[in-house]
Amino acid sequence: MTAVPVPPIPTAQVVNGAGLLGELCAAFTRYVVFPSPQAADAVTLWTAATHAQPAWEHAPRLAVVSPLKRCGKSRLLDVVAETCHAPLITINATIAAVVRSIGADPPTLLVDEADTLWGTRKQADANEDLRGLLNAGHQRNRPMLRWDITSRSAEQLDTFAMALLAAIGELPDTIMDRAVVVRMRRRASGERVDPYRTRRDAPPLHDLRERLAVWARAHLRDLQHATPAMPLEDRAADTWEPLIAIADLAGGDWPARARDAAATITQAEAQQEEDTSASVRLLADLRLVFQAADADALYTSTILEALHRLEDAPWADWYGHPLTTRDLAKLLRPYQVESKNIREHGTGAPRKGYARADLHDAWTRYVPLHPLQALQAAEAAGQPGNGHVADQQRPSATSATGPGDVADVAATPNPSATALTCDVAHVAEVAAPPGTNGNGWHYDQPMVPCAVCAARTSNRAPSGRPLHLTCAARATEGLDHE
């Protein structure tokens, strides 16, 4: 019986790296709809890079996130699991099992439904060790130390391994900062993909995986000493370097595609971070607007006009144009705050606007008013850091900050505290007598929060509203000005 000849294993000289990456990218786009061509290229390069982990100084994470379910994350993970190097699924795995599975030639960690690990404070506390492992494992020589009871000695366990994390919503910042981020979305009605079935579709993917491994392992030394020209800097460069090194090794159009993907995705994440921080600033400014208007609900047009007038705020020039109704809704959407039909001040025709009650939860969670911060804000706004109390132009500043300062100094053993205490003691001598200053402002009222900055004050504007003088000068229309 004649033996069937076995085809030779492809060598580095005959393997077409660019063609392999093209096959891998085609396999991904056959089963998954990506948000952009750059995202597909990034996942392709990341998967190929897992086969050369011993060559890398940094192990980039691949964060596959989406705002909702059914956006293709699990299908993407399926294809990665069949094409990456030594996949290790870590769902419900203990930290001890994971860290003992990592060695000199580490597996590829795949974490599905990662939002269940850090979605709440309780979950985050329970999985802090896993987060620490993922952070430390981004760079070589960051071992995890454990005490071995049997040998009564310290054990250094490797943490270096590439990892994919799929989640609904955001992952912890420390993980996102070390990751290539792909933000998935639901397929549109005209977008089609092939159904994936493991028995039918996995064998061709396994063949592709073996060819990728042969090609990458044949070039480990070259990849280890590679110094690709990077379009990024700092940690972003560390994260993307393995992907760009693989692209340079493959040749063809992949070097340009890799750098385009790196620049595009990194810039998009920077924009995402800026929008997130901008939304927090918006919440704080909305609180000022509502406090200034002393209203339970405001029309959207009223809110936008007030935001545009705020000094040192970005809303009057928001990416080349004033903040619009759509911009406002987009920034508030992550906080589950939406416009609805309201009557401003309880009168007038119903129009689209926002209610103070709907914003209260977001204010409490993301821009809480800390008592000490409120005191410091009031002091910075209208009271010099040094000098005698009698020199101040705002009588209310002494009543707003005096008690807190006295309490802090009294607990300080420093002898210089005596002089500070004496300064505060002069408050009684210079305090304005009951009545007004001749302009209708009252200073003899009970201490209550200022309507703008929320620091306590005894000032009352002619309208009767509690206000610091400087806050009144900065307030929007509808308030008494200094």
C-alpha positions as a LaTeX table, in Angstrom:
\begin{tabular}{lrrr}
\hline
Residue & $x$ (\AA) & $y$ (\AA) & $z$ (\AA) \\
\hline
Met1 & 0.00 & 0.00 & 0.00 \\
Thr2 & 1.47 & 3.32 & $-1.05$ \\
Ala3 & 1.85 & 5.85 & 1.76 \\
Val4 & 0.17 & 9.17 & 1.31 \\
Pro5 & 2.82 & 11.89 & 1.24 \\
Val6 & 2.60 & 14.37 & 4.09 \\
Pro7 & 2.87 & 17.99 & 2.96 \\
Pro8 & 5.89 & 19.75 & 4.45 \\
Ile9 & 5.42 & 22.26 & 7.23 \\
Pro10 & 5.75 & 25.74 & 5.72 \\
Thr11 & 8.93 & 27.55 & 6.63 \\
Ala12 & 9.59 & 31.21 & 7.22 \\
Gln13 & 11.06 & 31.55 & 3.71 \\
Val14 & 7.89 & 30.44 & 1.89 \\
Val15 & 5.19 & 31.83 & 4.19 \\
Asn16 & 3.55 & 35.02 & 2.96 \\
Gly17 & 2.93 & 37.04 & 6.13 \\
Ala18 & 0.80 & 39.66 & 4.41 \\
Gly19 & $-1.32$ & 36.93 & 2.87 \\
Leu20 & $-1.78$ & 35.26 & 6.29 \\
Leu21 & $-2.95$ & 38.49 & 7.86 \\
Gly22 & $-5.30$ & 39.01 & 4.92 \\
Glu23 & $-6.80$ & 35.55 & 5.49 \\
Leu24 & $-7.20$ & 36.23 & 9.20 \\
Cys25 & $-8.86$ & 39.59 & 8.59 \\
Ala26 & $-11.23$ & 37.99 & 6.06 \\
Ala27 & $-12.13$ & 35.31 & 8.63 \\
Phe28 & $-13.04$ & 37.95 & 11.19 \\
Thr29 & $-15.09$ & 40.07 & 8.80 \\
Arg30 & $-16.91$ & 36.94 & 7.59 \\
Tyr31 & $-18.49$ & 36.41 & 11.00 \\
Val32 & $-18.31$ & 39.84 & 12.66 \\
Val33 & $-19.36$ & 43.35 & 11.64 \\
Phe34 & $-16.74$ & 45.78 & 12.93 \\
Pro35 & $-17.38$ & 49.46 & 13.64 \\
Ser36 & $-14.60$ & 50.42 & 11.19 \\
Pro37 & $-11.93$ & 48.88 & 8.92 \\
Gln38 & $-9.32$ & 50.07 & 11.43 \\
Ala39 & $-11.00$ & 48.05 & 14.18 \\
Ala40 & $-10.90$ & 44.90 & 12.02 \\
Asp41 & $-7.21$ & 45.47 & 11.29 \\
Ala42 & $-6.46$ & 46.03 & 14.99 \\
Val43 & $-8.13$ & 42.76 & 16.04 \\
Thr44 & $-6.33$ & 40.91 & 13.22 \\
Leu45 & $-2.92$ & 42.23 & 14.25 \\
Trp46 & $-3.58$ & 41.65 & 17.95 \\
Thr47 & $-4.55$ & 38.02 & 17.31 \\
Ala48 & $-1.45$ & 37.43 & 15.18 \\
Ala49 & 0.72 & 39.04 & 17.87 \\
Thr50 & $-0.44$ & 36.47 & 20.45 \\
His51 & 1.66 & 33.87 & 18.61 \\
Ala52 & 4.85 & 35.80 & 19.34 \\
Gln53 & 4.35 & 36.69 & 23.01 \\
Pro54 & 7.88 & 35.60 & 24.08 \\
Ala55 & 9.22 & 38.40 & 21.85 \\
Trp56 & 7.24 & 41.27 & 23.37 \\
Glu57 & 8.14 & 43.67 & 26.15 \\
His58 & 4.47 & 44.60 & 26.65 \\
Ala59 & 1.35 & 42.45 & 26.40 \\
Pro60 & $-1.44$ & 44.64 & 25.00 \\
Arg61 & $-4.99$ & 44.06 & 26.17 \\
Leu62 & $-7.82$ & 43.97 & 23.68 \\
Ala63 & $-10.89$ & 45.64 & 25.20 \\
Val64 & $-14.03$ & 44.74 & 23.22 \\
Val65 & $-16.82$ & 46.87 & 24.66 \\
Ser66 & $-20.31$ & 47.90 & 23.62 \\
Pro67 & $-23.10$ & 50.03 & 25.09 \\
Leu68 & $-25.66$ & 47.19 & 24.85 \\
Lys69 & $-25.86$ & 43.44 & 24.36 \\
Arg70 & $-26.08$ & 41.73 & 20.95 \\
Cys71 & $-23.30$ & 43.80 & 19.41 \\
Gly72 & $-21.09$ & 40.89 & 18.29 \\
Lys73 & $-18.67$ & 40.68 & 21.22 \\
Ser74 & $-19.17$ & 36.98 & 21.92 \\
Arg75 & $-18.91$ & 36.05 & 18.24 \\
Leu76 & $-15.69$ & 38.02 & 17.99 \\
Leu77 & $-14.37$ & 36.18 & 21.03 \\
Asp78 & $-15.31$ & 32.86 & 19.38 \\
Val79 & $-13.20$ & 33.58 & 16.32 \\
Val80 & $-10.28$ & 34.90 & 18.41 \\
Ala81 & $-10.38$ & 31.74 & 20.54 \\
Glu82 & $-9.95$ & 29.56 & 17.41 \\
Thr83 & $-7.11$ & 31.61 & 15.91 \\
Cys84 & $-5.04$ & 32.98 & 18.81 \\
His85 & $-2.22$ & 31.26 & 20.68 \\
Ala86 & $-3.27$ & 28.86 & 23.49 \\
Pro87 & $-6.60$ & 30.45 & 24.46 \\
Leu88 & $-7.42$ & 30.34 & 28.17 \\
Ile89 & $-11.01$ & 31.22 & 29.05 \\
Thr90 & $-11.11$ & 32.86 & 32.48 \\
Ile91 & $-14.86$ & 33.03 & 33.17 \\
Asn92 & $-15.33$ & 32.24 & 36.88 \\
Ala93 & $-11.69$ & 31.12 & 37.15 \\
Thr94 & $-9.92$ & 31.79 & 40.42 \\
Ile95 & $-6.97$ & 34.15 & 40.44 \\
Ala96 & $-4.75$ & 31.29 & 41.67 \\
Ala97 & $-5.69$ & 29.10 & 38.71 \\
Val98 & $-5.12$ & 31.89 & 36.21 \\
Val99 & $-1.75$ & 33.00 & 37.52 \\
Arg100 & $-0.48$ & 29.41 & 37.73 \\
Ser101 & $-1.42$ & 28.90 & 34.09 \\
Ile102 & 0.95 & 31.66 & 32.97 \\
Gly103 & 4.56 & 30.78 & 32.23 \\
Ala104 & 7.45 & 31.73 & 29.98 \\
Asp105 & 5.29 & 31.05 & 26.92 \\
Pro106 & 2.00 & 32.41 & 28.25 \\
Pro107 & $-1.49$ & 31.57 & 27.02 \\
Thr108 & $-3.91$ & 34.18 & 25.72 \\
Leu109 & $-6.41$ & 35.14 & 28.43 \\
Leu110 & $-9.98$ & 35.52 & 27.20 \\
Val111 & $-12.44$ & 37.12 & 29.62 \\
Asp112 & $-16.05$ & 37.29 & 28.46 \\
Glu113 & $-18.71$ & 39.31 & 30.30 \\
Ala114 & $-16.01$ & 41.24 & 32.12 \\
Asp115 & $-18.64$ & 43.80 & 33.16 \\
Thr116 & $-19.89$ & 41.25 & 35.71 \\
Leu117 & $-16.47$ & 41.39 & 37.39 \\
Trp118 & $-16.31$ & 45.15 & 37.95 \\
Gly119 & $-19.88$ & 46.35 & 37.35 \\
Thr120 & $-20.55$ & 47.28 & 40.99 \\
Arg121 & $-18.40$ & 48.35 & 43.90 \\
Lys122 & $-18.96$ & 44.99 & 45.60 \\
Gln123 & $-17.96$ & 43.08 & 42.46 \\
Ala124 & $-14.94$ & 45.31 & 41.94 \\
Asp125 & $-13.74$ & 44.71 & 45.50 \\
Ala126 & $-14.18$ & 40.96 & 45.11 \\
Asn127 & $-12.15$ & 40.91 & 41.86 \\
Glu128 & $-9.45$ & 43.40 & 42.78 \\
Asp129 & $-6.77$ & 40.68 & 42.52 \\
Leu130 & $-7.76$ & 39.92 & 38.93 \\
Arg131 & $-7.62$ & 43.60 & 38.02 \\
Gly132 & $-4.18$ & 43.80 & 39.62 \\
Leu133 & $-3.06$ & 40.77 & 37.63 \\
Leu134 & $-4.28$ & 42.30 & 34.36 \\
Asn135 & $-2.55$ & 45.59 & 35.13 \\
Ala136 & 0.73 & 44.02 & 36.18 \\
Gly137 & 0.71 & 41.55 & 33.27 \\
His138 & 0.87 & 44.35 & 30.72 \\
Gln139 & 4.64 & 44.55 & 31.25 \\
Arg140 & 7.33 & 41.95 & 31.75 \\
Asn141 & 8.95 & 41.28 & 35.13 \\
Arg142 & 5.94 & 42.27 & 37.22 \\
Pro143 & 5.47 & 39.02 & 39.18 \\
Met144 & 2.79 & 38.26 & 41.72 \\
Leu145 & 4.18 & 37.19 & 45.08 \\
Arg146 & 2.51 & 34.38 & 47.02 \\
Trp147 & 3.59 & 32.52 & 50.15 \\
Asp148 & 3.88 & 28.76 & 49.65 \\
Ile149 & 2.82 & 27.12 & 52.90 \\
Thr150 & 4.27 & 23.74 & 51.90 \\
Ser151 & 7.79 & 24.96 & 51.14 \\
Arg152 & 7.52 & 27.91 & 53.54 \\
Ser153 & 8.96 & 30.25 & 50.94 \\
Ala154 & 7.90 & 33.16 & 48.75 \\
Glu155 & 6.73 & 32.22 & 45.28 \\
Gln156 & 7.10 & 34.53 & 42.28 \\
Leu157 & 4.36 & 33.87 & 39.73 \\
Asp158 & 4.45 & 35.24 & 36.19 \\
Thr159 & 1.70 & 37.68 & 35.21 \\
Phe160 & 2.80 & 38.59 & 31.67 \\
Ala161 & 0.15 & 37.51 & 29.15 \\
Met162 & $-1.95$ & 39.07 & 26.42 \\
Ala163 & $-5.63$ & 39.28 & 27.31 \\
Leu164 & $-8.96$ & 40.01 & 25.63 \\
Leu165 & $-11.79$ & 41.39 & 27.76 \\
Ala166 & $-15.33$ & 41.69 & 26.41 \\
Ala167 & $-17.81$ & 43.81 & 28.36 \\
Ile168 & $-21.00$ & 45.83 & 28.18 \\
Gly169 & $-20.08$ & 49.36 & 29.23 \\
Glu170 & $-16.68$ & 50.55 & 30.33 \\
Leu171 & $-13.88$ & 48.54 & 31.93 \\
Pro172 & $-11.74$ & 49.96 & 34.75 \\
Asp173 & $-9.63$ & 52.91 & 33.59 \\
Thr174 & $-6.36$ & 51.17 & 34.43 \\
Ile175 & $-7.26$ & 48.33 & 32.04 \\
Met176 & $-8.58$ & 50.59 & 29.27 \\
Asp177 & $-5.36$ & 52.61 & 29.43 \\
Arg178 & $-3.40$ & 49.45 & 28.59 \\
Ala179 & $-5.71$ & 48.22 & 25.85 \\
Val180 & $-6.47$ & 48.41 & 22.18 \\
Val181 & $-10.12$ & 49.43 & 22.46 \\
Val182 & $-12.73$ & 48.23 & 19.95 \\
Arg183 & $-16.20$ & 49.69 & 20.52 \\
Met184 & $-18.68$ & 47.29 & 18.96 \\
Arg185 & $-22.18$ & 48.21 & 17.81 \\
Arg186 & $-25.25$ & 46.38 & 16.61 \\
Arg187 & $-25.53$ & 45.35 & 12.99 \\
Ala188 & $-27.61$ & 47.58 & 10.76 \\
Ser189 & $-30.42$ & 46.09 & 8.70 \\
Gly190 & $-28.25$ & 45.92 & 5.57 \\
Glu191 & $-25.19$ & 44.36 & 7.23 \\
Arg192 & $-24.84$ & 40.60 & 6.85 \\
Val193 & $-22.50$ & 38.00 & 8.36 \\
Asp194 & $-22.22$ & 34.24 & 8.01 \\
Pro195 & $-23.53$ & 32.14 & 10.89 \\
Tyr196 & $-20.75$ & 30.56 & 12.93 \\
Arg197 & $-20.86$ & 26.87 & 13.84 \\
Thr198 & $-17.93$ & 25.36 & 15.71 \\
Arg199 & $-17.97$ & 21.90 & 14.10 \\
Arg200 & $-18.05$ & 23.32 & 10.60 \\
Asp201 & $-16.06$ & 26.55 & 10.89 \\
Ala202 & $-13.45$ & 25.85 & 13.57 \\
Pro203 & $-11.22$ & 23.40 & 11.57 \\
Pro204 & $-10.32$ & 25.94 & 8.84 \\
Leu205 & $-9.59$ & 28.49 & 11.56 \\
His206 & $-7.35$ & 25.98 & 13.34 \\
Asp207 & $-5.39$ & 25.49 & 10.13 \\
Leu208 & $-4.96$ & 29.24 & 9.85 \\
Arg209 & $-3.84$ & 29.35 & 13.50 \\
Glu210 & $-1.14$ & 26.74 & 12.87 \\
Arg211 & 0.22 & 28.62 & 9.89 \\
Leu212 & 0.26 & 31.87 & 11.87 \\
Ala213 & 2.16 & 30.14 & 14.67 \\
Val214 & 4.80 & 28.71 & 12.31 \\
Trp215 & 5.33 & 32.09 & 10.69 \\
Ala216 & 5.49 & 34.10 & 13.91 \\
Arg217 & 7.69 & 31.61 & 15.82 \\
Ala218 & 10.20 & 31.51 & 12.98 \\
His219 & 10.73 & 35.27 & 13.44 \\
Leu220 & 10.77 & 35.54 & 17.25 \\
Arg221 & 14.34 & 36.87 & 17.34 \\
Asp222 & 13.59 & 39.49 & 14.69 \\
Leu223 & 10.43 & 40.57 & 16.49 \\
Gln224 & 12.22 & 40.73 & 19.84 \\
His225 & 14.75 & 43.23 & 18.45 \\
Ala226 & 12.31 & 45.12 & 16.27 \\
Thr227 & 12.11 & 48.88 & 16.79 \\
Pro228 & 9.21 & 49.96 & 14.58 \\
Ala229 & 8.60 & 53.63 & 13.92 \\
Met230 & 5.64 & 54.49 & 16.13 \\
Pro231 & 2.95 & 57.09 & 15.45 \\
Leu232 & 2.20 & 57.18 & 19.19 \\
Glu233 & 4.02 & 57.93 & 22.42 \\
Asp234 & 4.23 & 56.71 & 26.02 \\
Arg235 & 1.90 & 53.89 & 27.11 \\
Ala236 & $-0.07$ & 53.97 & 23.88 \\
Ala237 & 3.16 & 53.24 & 22.00 \\
Asp238 & 3.95 & 50.38 & 24.40 \\
Thr239 & 0.52 & 48.88 & 23.78 \\
Trp240 & 0.57 & 49.15 & 19.99 \\
Glu241 & 4.24 & 48.24 & 19.39 \\
Pro242 & 3.66 & 44.45 & 19.07 \\
Leu243 & 0.86 & 44.99 & 16.55 \\
Ile244 & 2.91 & 47.35 & 14.40 \\
Ala245 & 5.96 & 45.07 & 14.62 \\
Ile246 & 3.85 & 42.19 & 13.29 \\
Ala247 & 2.55 & 44.41 & 10.48 \\
Asp248 & 6.09 & 45.49 & 9.51 \\
Leu249 & 7.18 & 41.84 & 9.45 \\
Ala250 & 4.24 & 40.91 & 7.19 \\
Gly251 & 4.89 & 43.73 & 4.75 \\
Gly252 & 2.55 & 44.61 & 1.92 \\
Asp253 & 0.05 & 47.30 & 2.87 \\
Trp254 & $-0.08$ & 46.14 & 6.50 \\
Pro255 & 2.51 & 48.60 & 7.90 \\
Ala256 & 0.41 & 51.53 & 6.68 \\
Arg257 & $-2.84$ & 49.89 & 7.81 \\
Ala258 & $-1.44$ & 49.19 & 11.26 \\
Arg259 & $-0.30$ & 52.77 & 11.82 \\
Asp260 & $-3.59$ & 54.12 & 10.52 \\
Ala261 & $-5.47$ & 51.84 & 12.94 \\
Ala262 & $-3.23$ & 52.89 & 15.85 \\
Ala263 & $-3.68$ & 56.60 & 15.20 \\
Thr264 & $-7.43$ & 56.37 & 14.49 \\
Ile265 & $-8.37$ & 54.20 & 17.47 \\
Thr266 & $-6.14$ & 56.06 & 19.93 \\
Gln267 & $-7.53$ & 59.40 & 18.80 \\
Ala268 & $-11.09$ & 58.07 & 19.11 \\
Glu269 & $-10.39$ & 56.95 & 22.68 \\
Ala270 & $-8.90$ & 60.32 & 23.55 \\
Gln271 & $-12.08$ & 61.92 & 22.22 \\
Gln272 & $-14.18$ & 59.47 & 24.24 \\
Glu273 & $-12.27$ & 60.37 & 27.39 \\
Glu274 & $-12.61$ & 64.09 & 26.67 \\
Asp275 & $-16.36$ & 63.74 & 26.09 \\
Thr276 & $-16.70$ & 61.85 & 29.35 \\
Ser277 & $-14.84$ & 64.50 & 31.32 \\
Ala278 & $-16.81$ & 67.18 & 29.48 \\
Ser279 & $-20.06$ & 65.56 & 30.55 \\
Val280 & $-18.96$ & 65.77 & 34.18 \\
Arg281 & $-18.19$ & 69.47 & 33.68 \\
Leu282 & $-21.62$ & 69.85 & 32.08 \\
Leu283 & $-23.31$ & 68.35 & 35.15 \\
Ala284 & $-21.56$ & 70.84 & 37.40 \\
Asp285 & $-22.48$ & 73.77 & 35.16 \\
Leu286 & $-26.10$ & 72.60 & 34.94 \\
Arg287 & $-26.30$ & 72.70 & 38.72 \\
Leu288 & $-25.15$ & 76.32 & 38.63 \\
Val289 & $-27.75$ & 77.14 & 35.99 \\
Phe290 & $-30.58$ & 75.56 & 37.95 \\
Gln291 & $-29.45$ & 77.19 & 41.20 \\
Ala292 & $-29.18$ & 80.57 & 39.54 \\
Ala293 & $-32.64$ & 80.28 & 37.99 \\
Asp294 & $-34.11$ & 78.83 & 41.20 \\
Ala295 & $-36.35$ & 76.60 & 39.07 \\
Asp296 & $-37.48$ & 73.00 & 39.22 \\
Ala297 & $-37.51$ & 72.72 & 35.41 \\
Leu298 & $-35.98$ & 74.71 & 32.56 \\
Tyr299 & $-36.56$ & 74.74 & 28.84 \\
Thr300 & $-33.68$ & 73.38 & 26.76 \\
Ser301 & $-33.34$ & 76.77 & 25.07 \\
Thr302 & $-33.06$ & 78.49 & 28.45 \\
Ile303 & $-30.38$ & 76.04 & 29.58 \\
Leu304 & $-28.35$ & 76.46 & 26.39 \\
Glu305 & $-28.47$ & 80.25 & 26.58 \\
Ala306 & $-27.24$ & 80.14 & 30.18 \\
Leu307 & $-24.48$ & 77.63 & 29.36 \\
His308 & $-23.27$ & 79.74 & 26.44 \\
Arg309 & $-22.88$ & 82.75 & 28.77 \\
Leu310 & $-20.76$ & 80.95 & 31.36 \\
Glu311 & $-17.22$ & 82.30 & 31.39 \\
Asp312 & $-14.29$ & 79.86 & 31.04 \\
Ala313 & $-16.69$ & 77.15 & 29.91 \\
Pro314 & $-16.44$ & 75.30 & 26.56 \\
Trp315 & $-20.14$ & 75.50 & 25.70 \\
Ala316 & $-20.07$ & 78.71 & 23.63 \\
Asp317 & $-17.49$ & 77.12 & 21.29 \\
Trp318 & $-18.14$ & 73.40 & 21.33 \\
Tyr319 & $-16.04$ & 72.00 & 18.47 \\
Gly320 & $-16.52$ & 75.09 & 16.36 \\
His321 & $-20.14$ & 75.89 & 17.23 \\
Pro322 & $-22.21$ & 76.64 & 20.33 \\
Leu323 & $-23.48$ & 73.63 & 22.23 \\
Thr324 & $-26.67$ & 72.41 & 20.54 \\
Thr325 & $-29.76$ & 70.57 & 21.73 \\
Arg326 & $-28.39$ & 67.34 & 20.29 \\
Asp327 & $-24.96$ & 67.87 & 21.91 \\
Leu328 & $-26.63$ & 68.43 & 25.28 \\
Ala329 & $-28.72$ & 65.27 & 24.95 \\
Lys330 & $-25.70$ & 63.20 & 23.89 \\
Leu331 & $-23.59$ & 64.33 & 26.85 \\
Leu332 & $-26.39$ & 63.60 & 29.33 \\
Arg333 & $-27.39$ & 60.24 & 27.87 \\
Pro334 & $-24.79$ & 58.18 & 29.81 \\
Tyr335 & $-26.37$ & 59.45 & 33.03 \\
Gln336 & $-29.89$ & 58.36 & 31.98 \\
Val337 & $-31.03$ & 61.99 & 31.85 \\
Glu338 & $-33.40$ & 62.83 & 29.01 \\
Ser339 & $-35.44$ & 65.84 & 27.99 \\
Lys340 & $-39.20$ & 65.81 & 28.39 \\
Asn341 & $-42.15$ & 68.17 & 28.12 \\
Ile342 & $-42.05$ & 70.64 & 30.99 \\
Arg343 & $-43.47$ & 74.03 & 31.97 \\
Glu344 & $-40.75$ & 76.43 & 33.00 \\
His345 & $-41.55$ & 77.90 & 36.44 \\
Gly346 & $-44.88$ & 76.04 & 36.22 \\
Thr347 & $-46.30$ & 78.43 & 33.63 \\
Gly348 & $-46.34$ & 78.74 & 29.89 \\
Ala349 & $-46.80$ & 76.25 & 27.13 \\
Pro350 & $-45.20$ & 72.80 & 27.56 \\
Arg351 & $-41.89$ & 72.51 & 25.73 \\
Lys352 & $-38.87$ & 70.22 & 25.77 \\
Gly353 & $-36.61$ & 70.77 & 28.73 \\
Tyr354 & $-34.96$ & 69.19 & 31.75 \\
Ala355 & $-36.15$ & 68.77 & 35.31 \\
Arg356 & $-33.96$ & 69.34 & 38.35 \\
Ala357 & $-35.22$ & 66.09 & 39.91 \\
Asp358 & $-33.96$ & 64.07 & 36.93 \\
Leu359 & $-30.46$ & 65.51 & 37.38 \\
His360 & $-30.28$ & 65.08 & 41.13 \\
Asp361 & $-29.01$ & 61.48 & 41.03 \\
Ala362 & $-26.23$ & 62.34 & 38.55 \\
Trp363 & $-25.21$ & 65.37 & 40.62 \\
Thr364 & $-25.04$ & 63.25 & 43.76 \\
Arg365 & $-22.98$ & 60.49 & 42.14 \\
Tyr366 & $-20.57$ & 62.39 & 39.90 \\
Val367 & $-20.27$ & 65.97 & 41.18 \\
Pro368 & $-21.10$ & 65.81 & 44.90 \\
Leu369 & $-20.68$ & 68.94 & 46.96 \\
His370 & $-18.11$ & 68.07 & 49.60 \\
Pro371 & $-18.40$ & 70.44 & 52.59 \\
Leu372 & $-14.66$ & 71.15 & 52.67 \\
Gln373 & $-14.56$ & 71.76 & 48.92 \\
Ala374 & $-17.41$ & 74.23 & 49.23 \\
Leu375 & $-15.55$ & 76.14 & 51.95 \\
Gln376 & $-12.36$ & 76.23 & 49.92 \\
Ala377 & $-14.23$ & 77.38 & 46.82 \\
Ala378 & $-15.82$ & 80.23 & 48.75 \\
Glu379 & $-12.47$ & 81.28 & 50.21 \\
Ala380 & $-10.75$ & 81.20 & 46.84 \\
Ala381 & $-13.53$ & 83.20 & 45.23 \\
Gly382 & $-13.57$ & 86.17 & 47.57 \\
Gln383 & $-11.07$ & 85.97 & 50.41 \\
Pro384 & $-7.30$ & 86.47 & 50.15 \\
Gly385 & $-5.19$ & 83.74 & 51.67 \\
Asn386 & $-3.34$ & 86.13 & 54.02 \\
Gly387 & $-4.09$ & 89.36 & 55.75 \\
His388 & $-6.31$ & 90.55 & 58.55 \\
Val389 & $-10.01$ & 89.83 & 58.59 \\
Ala390 & $-10.70$ & 93.51 & 58.92 \\
Asp391 & $-9.13$ & 94.07 & 55.50 \\
Gln392 & $-11.69$ & 91.90 & 53.72 \\
Gln393 & $-14.31$ & 93.48 & 51.49 \\
Arg394 & $-16.78$ & 90.67 & 52.03 \\
Pro395 & $-18.16$ & 90.51 & 55.55 \\
Ser396 & $-19.76$ & 87.17 & 54.68 \\
Ala397 & $-16.41$ & 85.55 & 54.04 \\
Thr398 & $-15.64$ & 85.55 & 57.75 \\
Ser399 & $-18.88$ & 83.87 & 58.65 \\
Ala400 & $-18.52$ & 81.37 & 55.82 \\
Thr401 & $-15.00$ & 80.24 & 56.61 \\
Gly402 & $-14.36$ & 81.22 & 60.19 \\
Pro403 & $-15.78$ & 78.22 & 62.07 \\
Gly404 & $-14.00$ & 75.70 & 59.86 \\
Asp405 & $-10.67$ & 77.50 & 60.17 \\
Val406 & $-10.97$ & 77.73 & 63.94 \\
Ala407 & $-11.70$ & 74.03 & 64.24 \\
Asp408 & $-8.68$ & 73.11 & 62.12 \\
Val409 & $-6.28$ & 75.39 & 63.97 \\
Ala410 & $-7.48$ & 74.36 & 67.39 \\
Ala411 & $-6.49$ & 70.78 & 66.68 \\
Thr412 & $-2.99$ & 71.80 & 65.55 \\
Pro413 & $-0.17$ & 71.75 & 68.13 \\
Asn414 & 1.90 & 74.15 & 66.04 \\
Pro415 & 2.61 & 77.32 & 68.10 \\
Ser416 & 1.94 & 79.45 & 65.04 \\
Ala417 & $-1.67$ & 78.41 & 65.29 \\
Thr418 & $-2.15$ & 80.95 & 68.05 \\
Ala419 & $-1.67$ & 83.86 & 65.68 \\
Leu420 & $-4.18$ & 82.42 & 63.25 \\
Thr421 & $-6.69$ & 81.96 & 66.03 \\
Cys422 & $-6.25$ & 85.57 & 67.06 \\
Asp423 & $-7.02$ & 86.71 & 63.52 \\
Val424 & $-10.26$ & 84.78 & 63.58 \\
Ala425 & $-11.08$ & 86.19 & 66.99 \\
His426 & $-11.26$ & 89.69 & 65.47 \\
Val427 & $-14.36$ & 88.67 & 63.56 \\
Ala428 & $-16.58$ & 89.85 & 66.39 \\
Glu429 & $-14.97$ & 93.29 & 66.30 \\
Val430 & $-15.35$ & 93.89 & 62.56 \\
Ala431 & $-18.59$ & 92.07 & 61.83 \\
Ala432 & $-21.14$ & 94.31 & 60.21 \\
Pro433 & $-24.00$ & 95.33 & 62.47 \\
Pro434 & $-27.49$ & 94.01 & 61.77 \\
Gly435 & $-29.06$ & 95.68 & 58.76 \\
Thr436 & $-27.89$ & 96.40 & 55.23 \\
Asn437 & $-24.95$ & 98.06 & 53.51 \\
Gly438 & $-27.10$ & 100.72 & 51.93 \\
Asn439 & $-27.48$ & 98.84 & 48.63 \\
Gly440 & $-30.22$ & 96.52 & 49.81 \\
Trp441 & $-27.93$ & 93.64 & 50.81 \\
His442 & $-28.55$ & 92.02 & 54.21 \\
Tyr443 & $-25.84$ & 90.45 & 56.38 \\
Asp444 & $-27.71$ & 89.60 & 59.58 \\
Gln445 & $-29.56$ & 86.53 & 58.35 \\
Pro446 & $-29.09$ & 82.85 & 59.42 \\
Met447 & $-26.30$ & 80.88 & 57.73 \\
Val448 & $-27.60$ & 79.01 & 54.65 \\
Pro449 & $-26.01$ & 77.72 & 51.42 \\
Cys450 & $-25.28$ & 80.25 & 48.70 \\
Ala451 & $-27.59$ & 79.79 & 45.72 \\
Val452 & $-24.59$ & 79.55 & 43.35 \\
Cys453 & $-21.57$ & 77.98 & 45.08 \\
Ala454 & $-23.44$ & 76.28 & 47.99 \\
Ala455 & $-20.95$ & 77.55 & 50.61 \\
Arg456 & $-22.73$ & 78.83 & 53.70 \\
Thr457 & $-23.35$ & 82.55 & 53.90 \\
Ser458 & $-25.39$ & 85.09 & 55.84 \\
Asn459 & $-25.67$ & 87.38 & 52.79 \\
Arg460 & $-29.08$ & 88.11 & 51.30 \\
Ala461 & $-29.48$ & 89.87 & 47.98 \\
Pro462 & $-32.21$ & 92.53 & 47.69 \\
Ser463 & $-34.44$ & 89.77 & 46.31 \\
Gly464 & $-33.96$ & 87.83 & 49.53 \\
Arg465 & $-31.94$ & 85.05 & 47.90 \\
Pro466 & $-28.73$ & 83.92 & 49.72 \\
Leu467 & $-25.72$ & 84.93 & 47.65 \\
His468 & $-22.06$ & 85.80 & 48.01 \\
Leu469 & $-21.24$ & 89.10 & 46.31 \\
Thr470 & $-18.79$ & 87.51 & 43.89 \\
Cys471 & $-21.25$ & 84.72 & 43.11 \\
Ala472 & $-23.92$ & 87.28 & 42.37 \\
Ala473 & $-21.56$ & 89.05 & 39.98 \\
Arg474 & $-20.97$ & 85.78 & 38.13 \\
Ala475 & $-24.55$ & 84.62 & 38.11 \\
Thr476 & $-26.65$ & 84.44 & 34.99 \\
Glu477 & $-29.52$ & 86.80 & 34.28 \\
Gly478 & $-32.40$ & 86.70 & 36.68 \\
Leu479 & $-30.27$ & 87.31 & 39.79 \\
Asp480 & $-29.39$ & 90.57 & 41.52 \\
His481 & $-25.89$ & 91.70 & 40.60 \\
Glu482 & $-23.42$ & 93.40 & 42.85 \\
\hline
\end{tabular}
